[in-house]
Amino acid sequence: MSGPMLTGNEPAPGGGGRALVALSLAALIALSLLLPLAGCGGSRENGGVSGTVQAEVVSGPLPERIDRLAFKLLKQVTVEEAGGNVFLSPASLEMALAMTMNGAAGDTLAAMAGALELQGMTTTEVNRANKAMADWLARLDPKVTLEIANSLWAREGVEFSPGFLAANREYYDARVETIDLDAPSAANTINGWVSEQTHGKIDEIVKPPIDPLTILFLLNAIYFKGQWTTQFDKGLTTDGDFKTSGGTDKVPMMTQSGEFSYMENEGFQAIFLPYGAGKTGMYIFLPAESSSLPAFIEGLTPENWTRWMSEFAEHEGDITMPRFKLEYEKALKDTLSAMGMGVAFTEQADFSKMLVEGSTDEPFIQQVKQKTYADVNEEGTEAAAVTSVEVGVTSIAPGERFIMTVDRPFFFAITDDAGKVILFEGALYKP
């Protein structure tokens, strides 16, 4: 069975009352073990991801589309934040909104697909690709923790389409709960699930009281914890200078020497620091002193990213970088509207496939929120989500030793070892 093509030619329904669909995303990252993506726990019963590893994931269409989303999202959010820290999970955002798309039709479906870079795929193709990717990620590296969980919290008394619920159960292993959203305990119940999936790193995504017109919360949680393959020696960590827009801050700087996957050109230095068995890791891109982080982000394109990934090579060198914790929260309604899916947040939205046929309610999205956490230290990481900069060829000769001191704003991403799927990305201006 194939789903509707995401083109925007489907007819829109008419009439009825309006209902709000609240989307919440919870994402967590950790630099000391590995990244788990959460659906509702680690088991089938709790909504965790299971299934066989899908080898075709990395060569399929979804990873590149998530990368396109990642760069587009980062550019939009960094403009909105105007020099503030940013930490996002494009993978979490894509999964949560893909679940929501199972209830969308017409121009709304097309607008969401365009914003997420999923145009040209059917809903069924999107669903299958997400399931395959989640299964692959869950088994990517046995030495890291990577959990993905999804859940739907539906208002008691509202009749949702069996097909909408079934698709999210089948492809996203989503836990579906009917709940009295007017009850004082409702927010605590939903937040309890979030806290459990993120191992206590994120404990609130829904703030009471819940709007009486809200009929559904869709949540995706990703948890990652991974130890560095080669840990930093805590005894070598010392306070060092980190340049900020306001001057210089003293921050704990970690350092180690060894052989690393590394590349550089006149625009930046970049390094890959692996976790666990080396199947996942953190890419750090440090813009040159003559450039800036905004200029680097402007040049982040799928084409440049793919080229840069091919230019990494093993080199001996020294890496010095800040130890940092980062908590970030972002309401994404305005961001996603600017990215082209504004209709989904209006009364003209078409979510006619979300409710049973004949329903007079006409849902639209109230808000999309993402909350993230990252702890990057000597042991590893724990976490919970047109202009092109032309640069020259790699300028470091084979075997030449490098020194990389991350003492100014930089871009980082947590991905698989080939940089195929960007799970988390961040722009750090101030540790």
Secondary structure, DSSP 8 states (H G I E B T S, - for coil): ----BTTS-S------EEEEEEEEEEEEEEEEEEEEEESSSSSTTTTB--S---GGGTTSHHHHHHHHHHHHHHHHHHHHHTSS-EEE-HHHHHHHHHHHHTT--HHHHHHHHHHTT-TTSBHHHHHHHHHHHHHHHHTS-TTSEEEEEEEEEEETT--B-HHHHHHHHHHH--EEEEE-TTSTTHHHHHHHHHHHHTTTS---SS-SS--TTEEEEEEEEEEEEEEBSS---GGG-EEEEEEETTEEEEEEEEEEEEEEEEEE-SSEEEEEEEETTTTEEEEEEEE-TTS-HHHHHHT--HHHHHHHHHT-EEEEEEEEEE-EEEEEEEE-HHHHIIIIIGGGGSTT---TTTB-TT--EEEEEEEEEEEEEEEEEEEEEEE---------S--S-TT--EEEE--S-EEEEEEETTS-SEEEEEEES--
